[in-house]
């Protein structure tokens, strides 16, 4: 009899156990938590880039979260970025940096970032990016007279940078400046032939006057005294010649735990013995119109498809889900009766903050 009662109680035991809680709904690309992770990732990308300009978030393409236990998540982000006018050495906060307009021949960045969120604190585990300029055809279609990006080692570009830096150094009473890298260049052929350039510079331990006697003795200042800057210049060769130059030094930046000296990561300096005032550019820029983020961010494990955390079945399910979203979008093009309420939009991709390339 006791055995029978025990058996009945054993059978009924699962009925009284707590029902497991349903898993949380997946994050949408425009959710506050997703945006916070994206902001952290973008700051990491800008802080660890070695060339070019800071990038701003344009859209969150996708987000995936994989729980690793209590208060411990792995987050995979797919981000669309746009180049700003702030060089990576600039102390200007990203929020105050202007995104280049479409007609300025915009540059887009595509990034995969793998993060960990442990006890509410985010950290980046890996990043993988690629950046590219918009097609010339797209720019000319909207703005036929807009100048287009030119190769950073184009002869006209190098000549303009050389002339601009020499012009500045010949007129200043301050420190002699050396070229760090050419950031971007555009050439316009009609109605006038002009070359516009942007380039990063650094102060040396010589005054411009001292450099006239022995320029080879002028060395870049050490990290604890470094003073970086940025120059813009436009050189017109036809119908008449004209050169306009503007150089601004940022002043020495005091490093913090989150912001190291600008020279680390910094930019690649030219080899010793080369006169960087003569328009020489880092090898990374040869033949390209923009500095590719891939040079600084190329860790394959940043991509969800290359990560060991996600089993094949999960990735396959994601592909099926993407196809389903596309099919629904196509299906929604069919005319609907009056009063039809469309389903809510998919949680990803998110909103476009600036414009789509």
Helices and strands as residue ranges (DSSP letters): H 2-16, H 32-47, E 53-67, E 72-87, G 94-96, G 102-104, E 107-118, E 121-133, H 136-142, E 148-149, H 155-171, E 175-188, E 193-207, H 208-211, G 215-217, G 223-225, E 228-238, E 242-249, G 276-278, G 283-285, G 293-295, G 300-302, G 304-306, H 312-331
